[in-house]
Amino acid sequence: MIARVEKASSELLDQTANMVLGNESYRSELFPASVDKASLLVTLRKLGPEWTLLTQEHTFALFALTEIQGRGSVDHVCLKTPETISSFASELTDELEKTSMMDISITLDVSLAEKLTAQGFAEAKTVTNFSRQISETQFMPILPLTNPTSRDAPALAKLMHEAYAKSRTPKYPSSEFAEKRLHEVMSSSEYLADCSFISGSGVNYVSACFVTSPSDGTAYITELFTHPLYRARGLATAEIAMAMNRLVPRNYSKLNVWVDDTNGVACRLFSKLSFNQMGKRRTVSKNLKSIGRA
């Protein structure tokens, strides 16, 4: 069965902490400040509503599960052992088939994703993790920068949709789809509002950078988009620089971003900004509703 971490029993949380501590690479990436069980339990209790457990008799997996317009997305998967990936995918899809979700995508290390393609999952995309140490900069913004608020969401959703509209596979097929995604990000407990920035003024926003963090120590650029007519003007660079300036006094040490390998512009941007490629993950997807069951 699936259960939200925020509603999990103390026993399940204790099992989850043991599982995370047994996966050092996962712990150091997602929860770098939680170096022992006591501090990790405190962090787990503060995780947002998207954080989910898959349980049988014991905790089987920890992951982030979000849904937008019937599309489920699973990321940040921690398994009891890598060998349980097939059972995890099977149990998870069985549970989600009981919900209103129409399809599910799961982002995993490449080797684990390849095992799921043998189970009927279709390969969707491959993403690269770019990471760098956070440092303060004197970079001056070209346009006025402000922190986004919920009232900016409609204008930013329109911008977000237009930023991806001409992509080979548009990331957000409509402004409504994009607005729901933005509300999801900004309502999350992981959202760092004062470290996120938009360029422009009034409703004439032309670029935006949203930063989140599941725990102290590591921050993530969750969304970064610029209107096609305003690219290559240093707007994204300014937003990232200002985000780091805000993260420094809060003792964040690392800034990460996952980039679709087909997005050459973004890959070149982060390489230019001294982000290093740290690894790849692959997203696989599966239709949860057979024909005639939807």
C-alpha positions in Angstrom: 0.0 0.0 0.0 1.0 3.6 -0.4 1.1 6.2 2.4 2.1 9.8 2.7 5.3 10.3 4.9 3.6 13.1 6.8 0.9 10.6 8.0 3.2 7.6 8.6 3.5 5.9 11.9 6.6 6.2 14.0 7.4 2.6 13.2 7.3 3.2 9.5 9.3 6.4 9.8 12.0 4.5 11.8 12.1 1.8 9.0 12.4 4.6 6.4 15.2 6.3 8.2 17.1 3.0 8.4 16.6 2.4 4.6 17.8 5.9 3.7 20.9 5.6 6.0 21.7 2.4 4.3 21.9 4.2 0.9 24.6 6.7 1.4 24.6 8.2 -2.1 20.9 8.9 -1.8 21.1 10.4 1.7 24.0 12.6 0.8 22.2 13.9 -2.2 18.7 14.5 -0.7 19.4 14.9 3.0 23.1 16.0 3.3 22.6 17.7 6.7 20.9 14.6 8.3 24.0 12.5 9.1 22.4 10.4 11.9 19.1 8.7 12.6 17.8 11.3 15.0 18.4 14.3 12.6 17.0 12.3 9.7 13.8 11.4 11.5 13.3 15.2 12.2 13.8 15.9 8.5 11.4 13.1 7.4 8.7 14.5 9.6 9.0 17.9 7.8 8.8 16.5 4.3 6.0 17.8 2.1 2.8 15.9 1.1 4.3 14.6 -2.1 6.7 12.4 -0.2 5.3 8.9 -0.2 6.0 5.4 1.2 5.3 2.0 -0.5 4.8 -0.5 2.2 4.1 -4.2 2.5 4.8 -5.6 6.0 7.6 -3.0 6.2 8.7 0.1 4.4 9.6 -0.9 0.9 10.4 2.4 -0.8 10.5 6.1 -0.3 9.8 8.5 -3.2 8.2 11.8 -4.3 4.8 11.4 -6.0 3.1 14.3 -7.7 0.0 14.4 -10.1 -1.0 17.0 -12.6 -4.2 16.5 -14.7 -4.1 12.7 -14.3 -0.4 12.3 -15.0 1.6 10.9 -12.1 5.3 11.5 -11.7 7.7 9.6 -9.4 11.1 10.9 -8.5 13.8 10.6 -5.8 13.2 6.9 -5.4 15.0 5.1 -2.5 14.6 1.3 -2.5 15.4 -1.1 0.2 17.7 -2.8 -2.3 18.2 -2.2 -6.0 17.1 -5.8 -6.7 13.5 -4.8 -5.6 13.0 -2.4 -8.5 10.8 -4.8 -10.5 8.6 -5.5 -7.4 8.5 -1.8 -6.6 7.2 -0.9 -10.1 4.7 -3.7 -10.1 3.3 -2.9 -6.6 3.2 0.9 -7.3 1.3 0.6 -10.6 -1.1 -1.8 -8.9 -1.8 0.8 -6.2 -2.0 3.7 -8.6 -4.4 1.9 -11.0 -6.9 2.3 -8.1 -6.7 6.1 -8.4 -7.7 8.6 -11.0 -4.2 8.7 -12.5 -4.1 7.8 -16.2 -0.4 7.2 -16.6 2.8 7.3 -14.5 6.4 8.3 -15.2 9.2 7.1 -13.0 12.7 8.7 -13.0 15.5 6.4 -12.0 19.2 5.6 -12.4 19.7 4.4 -15.9 20.5 0.8 -15.0 17.2 0.5 -12.9 15.2 2.2 -15.7 16.4 -0.3 -18.2 15.0 -3.1 -16.1 11.6 -1.5 -16.2 11.6 -1.2 -20.0 11.6 -5.0 -19.9 8.4 -4.8 -17.8 6.5 -2.8 -20.4 7.5 0.7 -19.5 8.3 3.0 -22.4 11.5 5.1 -22.3 10.5 8.8 -22.2 13.7 10.8 -21.7 17.2 10.9 -20.2 18.2 13.7 -17.9 21.6 14.8 -16.6 22.3 16.1 -13.1 24.4 19.3 -13.1 25.8 20.3 -9.8 28.1 23.0 -8.4 29.2 24.4 -5.1 27.3 27.5 -4.1 29.3 30.7 -3.9 28.4 34.4 -3.6 28.7 36.5 -6.8 28.6 40.2 -7.6 26.6 39.5 -10.8 24.2 42.4 -11.5 20.8 41.7 -13.0 19.8 43.2 -16.4 16.1 43.6 -15.6 14.4 44.1 -12.2 14.3 40.8 -10.2 11.5 39.9 -7.8 10.4 36.9 -5.8 7.4 35.1 -7.4 4.1 34.9 -5.5 0.9 33.0 -6.1 -0.7 36.1 -7.8 2.1 36.0 -10.4 1.1 32.4 -11.4 -1.2 33.1 -14.3 1.3 35.4 -16.0 4.2 33.0 -15.3 2.2 30.1 -16.5 1.6 31.8 -19.9 5.3 32.5 -20.1 6.1 28.9 -19.1 3.9 27.5 -21.8 5.4 29.8 -24.5 8.9 29.0 -23.4 8.4 25.3 -24.3 5.7 25.6 -27.0 8.1 25.1 -29.9 10.0 22.1 -28.3 9.9 18.8 -30.1 7.8 17.5 -27.2 6.3 20.5 -25.3 6.8 20.1 -21.6 3.6 22.0 -20.8 0.9 21.7 -23.5 -1.2 24.5 -22.1 -1.1 27.5 -19.8 -3.5 25.8 -17.5 -1.2 22.8 -17.2 1.7 25.1 -16.4 -0.2 27.1 -13.8 -1.1 23.9 -11.9 2.6 22.9 -11.9 3.6 26.4 -10.6 1.0 26.2 -7.8 2.3 22.8 -6.9 5.8 24.1 -6.6 5.0 27.2 -4.7 2.7 25.5 -2.2 5.3 22.8 -1.4 7.0 22.9 1.9 10.3 22.5 -0.1 9.8 25.8 -2.0 12.4 28.5 -1.2 10.4 31.6 -2.1 13.1 34.1 -1.3 15.7 32.2 -3.4 13.4 32.1 -6.5 13.3 35.0 -9.0 11.5 36.3 -11.9 12.8 38.9 -14.4 10.7 41.7 -15.7 8.0 43.8 -14.2 4.2 43.8 -13.7 2.7 41.1 -15.9 5.5 41.5 -18.4 7.7 38.7 -17.0 10.2 37.2 -19.4 12.2 34.7 -17.4 11.9 32.8 -14.1 13.9 30.5 -11.8 12.2 28.4 -9.0 14.4 26.9 -6.3 13.4 24.2 -3.8 15.1 22.0 -1.2 13.9 18.9 0.6 16.3 19.5 3.4 19.2 21.8 4.6 22.4 21.7 2.6 21.3 21.1 -1.0 19.0 23.2 -3.2 17.5 22.4 -6.6 16.6 24.5 -9.5 13.1 23.0 -10.1 11.9 25.2 -12.9 13.9 27.5 -15.2 12.4 29.1 -18.3 12.8 32.1 -20.5 10.7 33.5 -23.3 12.3 32.6 -26.7 12.6 36.3 -27.7 14.7 37.0 -24.5 17.1 34.1 -24.5 20.9 34.5 -24.6 20.7 37.9 -22.7 22.0 36.6 -19.3 18.6 36.6 -17.6 18.8 33.0 -16.4 22.4 33.6 -15.3 21.4 36.5 -13.2 18.5 34.6 -11.6 20.8 31.7 -10.7 23.5 34.1 -9.3 20.9 35.9 -7.1 19.6 32.5 -5.9 23.1 31.5 -4.8 23.6 34.8 -3.0 20.5 34.1 -1.0 21.5 30.5 -0.4 25.0 31.3 1.0 23.9 32.9 4.3 21.5 30.0 4.8 24.4 27.5 4.8 23.5 25.7 1.6 26.6 24.2 0.0 25.3 22.6 -3.3 23.0 23.6 -6.1 21.6 20.9 -8.4 19.5 20.8 -11.5 18.3 18.0 -13.7 18.3 18.8 -17.4 16.7 16.9 -20.3 19.6 15.7 -22.5 17.7 17.0 -25.6 17.8 20.5 -24.2 21.2 21.6 -25.6 20.7 25.2 -24.6 20.2 24.4 -20.9 23.1 21.9 -20.9 25.5 24.5 -22.4 24.2 27.2 -19.9 25.0 25.1 -16.9 28.3 23.9 -18.2 29.2 27.6 -18.8 28.2 28.4 -15.2 30.7 25.8 -13.8 28.1 23.2 -13.1 29.6 19.7 -13.3 27.8 16.7 -14.8 27.3 14.2 -11.9 25.2 11.5 -13.4 22.3 10.5 -15.5 18.8 9.3 -14.9 16.2 8.0 -17.2 12.4 8.5 -17.1 10.2 5.7 -18.1 6.4 5.8 -18.4 3.4 3.5 -18.4 -0.3 3.8 -19.2 -2.3 2.9 -16.0 -5.7 2.5 -17.7 -6.2 -0.2 -20.3 -8.4 0.6 -23.3 -12.0 0.8 -22.3 -11.3 1.1 -18.5 -10.6 4.8 -18.3 
